Amino acid sequence: MNMADVVLEITQFSAGFGKAEIVKKIDLQVAKNQMLALIGPSGCGKSTFLRCLNRLHEETEEAWVRGQVKLLGRDIYGEHTDPVEVRSHIGMVFQKPNPFPAMSIFDNVAAGLVIRGIKKRSYVADVVEYSLKQAALWEEVKDKLKSPGTSLSGGQQQRLCIARALAISPPVILMDEPTSALDPISTSKVEELLMQLKKQVTIVIVTHNMQQAARISDRTAFLLLGDLIEEGPTAEFFTRPKEKRTENYITGRFG
């Protein structure tokens, strides 16, 4: 991988809680405008690892990390680095859609801008419209922007959360099983959206659905009991895995 294209560089990275080591000395690079899928059985450390990439992991009691995560060359765990600032550059979309309950559709998307102190109404309105268009939601909500975000369907709520993440123009968006709570039609819409979005943002997605990883990701990484077993171009990963444990997992022999 050309280092000039690397957005996220993870080096000898470990994480856990108390005495438990959940993520073990991972080395991984994620390139610009690519989608990396993280797969592996439940409890293998995928979500913990993902939450480390924007410093959400440390919000949990007894959480710890070792090693480096660099975003565009800057260590996000550096001594003087503000976790809140890190999260403004690395957005997050969760498994269950979580629009802010007391806010309108408009205010949900604008939330990140408001936190940053951006108050110019015309600018905020332009960003909200652009973000909703990017999230393929504008046509469905443009006439009800004052309605609660929670009034939307599950699939629409998840696209609203994606629009909210996009509004602050992050170079990276993390997604923790973003379609697992959605029906097949909504899942298909979100997958189409992600295929478009990766042209302008780097995406790291945790998914239990190997067919989804094969459909939409550029590269796939397999985690097992906290270890990174294998990572590579998705087409090769699923057709010619290098590791026997990878082959056993993707063919359903375990996990």
C-alpha positions as CSV (number, residue, x, y, z in Angstrom):
1,M,0.0,0.0,0.0
2,N,1.3,3.4,-0.9
3,M,2.0,5.3,2.3
4,A,0.8,8.5,0.7
5,D,-2.7,7.0,0.5
6,V,-2.8,5.7,4.1
7,V,-5.5,7.5,6.2
8,L,-5.3,5.2,9.3
9,E,-2.1,3.6,10.4
10,I,-2.4,1.2,13.3
11,T,0.8,-0.1,14.9
12,Q,1.2,-2.8,17.5
13,F,-2.2,-1.8,19.0
14,S,-3.6,-3.7,21.9
15,A,-6.7,-2.8,24.1
16,G,-8.7,-4.3,26.9
17,F,-10.5,-3.9,30.2
18,G,-8.7,-4.5,33.5
19,K,-6.6,-7.6,33.2
20,A,-8.4,-8.8,30.0
21,E,-6.7,-8.2,26.7
22,I,-9.4,-8.0,24.0
23,V,-7.3,-6.7,21.0
24,K,-3.8,-8.0,20.6
25,K,-0.9,-6.2,18.9
26,I,-2.7,-5.3,15.6
27,D,-0.8,-3.8,12.7
28,L,-3.1,-2.5,10.0
29,Q,-3.3,0.2,7.4
30,V,-6.5,1.7,5.8
31,A,-6.2,3.6,2.6
32,K,-8.0,6.7,1.4
33,N,-11.5,6.2,-0.2
34,Q,-11.6,2.5,0.6
35,M,-13.9,0.4,2.7
36,L,-12.4,-2.1,5.1
37,A,-14.7,-4.8,6.5
38,L,-13.8,-6.3,9.9
39,I,-15.2,-9.8,10.2
40,G,-15.0,-12.6,12.8
41,P,-17.1,-14.5,15.3
42,S,-18.9,-12.8,18.2
43,G,-16.6,-11.7,21.0
44,C,-13.5,-11.6,18.8
45,G,-12.8,-7.9,19.5
46,K,-14.2,-6.3,16.4
47,S,-16.4,-3.7,18.1
48,T,-13.8,-3.0,20.8
49,F,-11.2,-2.4,18.1
50,L,-13.5,-0.1,16.2
51,R,-14.3,1.9,19.3
52,C,-10.6,2.4,19.8
53,L,-10.2,4.1,16.4
54,N,-12.1,7.2,17.6
55,R,-11.3,6.9,21.4
56,L,-14.8,5.8,22.4
57,H,-13.2,2.7,24.1
58,E,-11.8,4.7,26.9
59,E,-15.2,5.9,28.0
60,T,-15.7,2.4,29.5
61,E,-14.5,1.7,33.1
62,E,-11.1,0.0,33.3
63,A,-10.5,0.4,29.6
64,W,-6.8,0.6,28.4
65,V,-4.9,0.8,25.2
66,R,-1.3,0.3,24.0
67,G,0.3,1.1,20.7
68,Q,-0.4,3.7,18.1
69,V,-3.3,4.8,15.9
70,K,-2.4,7.5,13.4
71,L,-4.9,9.5,11.5
72,L,-3.3,11.2,8.5
73,G,0.1,10.9,10.3
74,R,-1.1,12.2,13.7
75,D,-1.3,9.9,16.7
76,I,-4.8,10.1,18.0
77,Y,-3.6,8.9,21.4
78,G,-0.9,11.6,21.6
79,E,-0.4,13.3,24.9
80,H,-2.1,16.6,24.0
81,T,-4.7,15.1,21.7
82,D,-8.4,15.9,22.6
83,P,-10.7,12.9,22.2
84,V,-13.6,15.1,21.3
85,E,-11.5,16.6,18.5
86,V,-10.6,13.1,17.3
87,R,-14.3,12.2,17.1
88,S,-14.9,15.2,14.9
89,H,-12.5,13.7,12.4
90,I,-13.6,10.1,12.8
91,G,-17.3,9.7,12.7
92,M,-19.3,6.7,14.1
93,V,-22.5,5.0,13.1
94,F,-23.8,2.4,15.5
95,Q,-25.7,-0.9,15.1
96,K,-29.0,0.5,16.3
97,P,-30.0,3.8,14.8
98,N,-29.7,6.5,17.5
99,P,-31.1,9.9,16.3
100,F,-31.1,12.4,19.2
101,P,-34.6,11.9,20.5
102,A,-35.5,15.4,21.4
103,M,-34.3,16.9,18.1
104,S,-35.8,17.5,14.7
105,I,-34.4,15.9,11.6
106,F,-32.7,19.2,10.8
107,D,-31.2,19.6,14.2
108,N,-29.9,16.0,14.3
109,V,-27.8,16.6,11.2
110,A,-26.7,20.1,12.4
111,A,-25.7,18.9,15.9
112,G,-22.0,18.5,15.1
113,L,-21.8,22.0,13.5
114,V,-23.5,23.5,16.5
115,I,-21.1,21.8,18.9
116,R,-18.3,23.4,16.9
117,G,-19.8,26.8,17.4
118,I,-21.0,27.3,13.8
119,K,-24.1,29.4,14.0
120,K,-24.5,31.0,10.5
121,R,-28.0,29.7,9.7
122,S,-27.7,29.8,5.9
123,Y,-24.4,27.8,6.1
124,V,-25.8,25.2,8.5
125,A,-28.9,24.8,6.3
126,D,-26.7,24.2,3.2
127,V,-24.6,21.6,5.0
128,V,-27.8,19.9,6.3
129,E,-29.2,19.7,2.8
130,Y,-25.9,18.5,1.3
131,S,-25.5,15.8,4.0
132,L,-29.0,14.5,3.6
133,K,-28.5,14.3,-0.1
134,Q,-25.2,12.4,0.4
135,A,-27.1,10.1,2.7
136,A,-29.8,9.6,0.0
137,L,-32.4,10.9,2.4
138,W,-33.2,14.4,1.2
139,E,-36.1,13.6,-1.1
140,E,-37.8,11.7,1.7
141,V,-37.5,14.3,4.4
142,K,-37.1,17.7,2.7
143,D,-40.8,18.6,3.5
144,K,-40.6,17.6,7.2
145,L,-37.3,18.8,8.5
146,K,-38.9,20.0,11.7
147,S,-40.3,16.5,12.5
148,P,-38.5,14.5,15.2
149,G,-35.7,12.3,13.9
150,T,-37.3,9.4,15.8
151,S,-40.4,9.7,13.6
152,L,-38.6,8.1,10.7
153,S,-38.5,4.4,9.9
154,G,-35.5,2.3,11.0
155,G,-33.8,2.5,7.7
156,Q,-34.3,6.2,7.4
157,Q,-33.1,6.8,10.9
158,Q,-29.9,5.0,10.1
159,R,-29.4,7.1,7.0
160,L,-30.1,10.2,9.2
161,C,-27.3,9.0,11.5
162,I,-25.0,8.7,8.5
163,A,-26.0,12.2,7.4
164,R,-25.2,13.5,10.9
165,A,-21.7,11.8,10.7
166,L,-21.1,13.3,7.3
167,A,-22.1,16.8,8.2
168,I,-18.7,17.5,9.9
169,S,-16.8,16.3,6.8
170,P,-14.8,13.6,8.6
171,P,-12.0,11.8,6.5
172,V,-13.1,8.5,8.2
173,I,-16.4,7.0,9.3
174,L,-16.6,3.9,11.5
175,M,-19.7,1.7,11.2
176,D,-20.5,-1.0,13.8
177,E,-22.9,-3.4,12.0
178,P,-25.0,-0.5,10.6
179,T,-27.5,-2.8,8.9
180,S,-28.0,-5.6,11.4
181,A,-31.2,-4.0,12.8
182,L,-32.6,-3.3,9.4
183,D,-34.9,-5.2,7.0
184,P,-33.5,-6.4,3.6
185,I,-34.7,-3.4,1.6
186,S,-33.3,-0.8,4.0
187,T,-30.1,-2.8,4.2
188,S,-29.8,-2.7,0.4
189,K,-30.3,1.1,0.4
190,V,-27.7,1.6,3.1
191,E,-25.2,-0.7,1.2
192,E,-25.8,1.3,-2.1
193,L,-25.2,4.5,-0.1
194,L,-21.9,3.2,1.4
195,M,-20.7,2.2,-2.1
196,Q,-21.2,5.9,-3.2
197,L,-19.8,7.4,0.0
198,K,-16.5,5.6,-0.2
199,K,-15.6,7.8,-3.2
200,Q,-15.2,10.7,-0.7
201,V,-14.7,9.1,2.7
202,T,-12.7,6.2,4.1
203,I,-15.0,3.6,5.8
204,V,-14.2,0.9,8.4
205,I,-17.2,-1.4,8.9
206,V,-17.8,-4.2,11.3
207,T,-20.2,-6.8,9.9
208,H,-21.3,-10.3,10.9
209,N,-22.6,-10.7,7.3
210,M,-19.8,-12.1,5.2
211,Q,-21.9,-11.7,2.0
212,Q,-22.2,-8.0,2.8
213,A,-18.4,-7.8,3.3
214,A,-17.9,-9.5,0.0
215,R,-20.4,-7.2,-1.8
216,I,-19.3,-3.8,-0.6
217,S,-15.8,-3.8,0.8
218,D,-12.5,-3.2,-0.9
219,R,-10.5,-5.0,1.7
220,T,-11.4,-7.4,4.5
221,A,-9.7,-8.2,7.8
222,F,-10.4,-11.3,9.9
223,L,-10.2,-11.1,13.7
224,L,-10.1,-14.1,16.0
225,L,-9.8,-13.9,19.8
226,G,-8.3,-10.5,19.4
227,D,-5.7,-11.4,16.8
228,L,-5.6,-10.1,13.3
229,I,-5.4,-13.4,11.4
230,E,-5.5,-12.1,7.8
231,E,-6.2,-8.9,5.8
232,G,-6.2,-8.3,2.1
233,P,-8.2,-7.4,-1.0
234,T,-11.8,-8.6,-0.5
235,A,-11.9,-10.6,-3.8
236,E,-8.8,-12.6,-2.9
237,F,-9.7,-12.8,0.8
238,F,-12.9,-14.8,0.1
239,T,-11.6,-16.9,-2.9
240,R,-8.0,-17.5,-2.0
241,P,-7.5,-17.0,1.8
242,K,-3.9,-17.5,2.9
243,E,-4.6,-18.8,6.4
244,K,-6.3,-22.1,7.2
245,R,-8.3,-20.4,10.1
246,T,-9.6,-17.8,7.6
247,E,-10.7,-20.5,5.2
248,N,-12.4,-22.5,8.1
249,Y,-14.3,-19.4,9.2
250,I,-15.6,-18.2,5.8
251,T,-16.6,-21.7,4.8
252,G,-18.6,-22.1,8.0
253,R,-16.4,-24.8,9.7
254,F,-16.3,-22.8,12.9
255,G,-17.6,-19.5,14.3
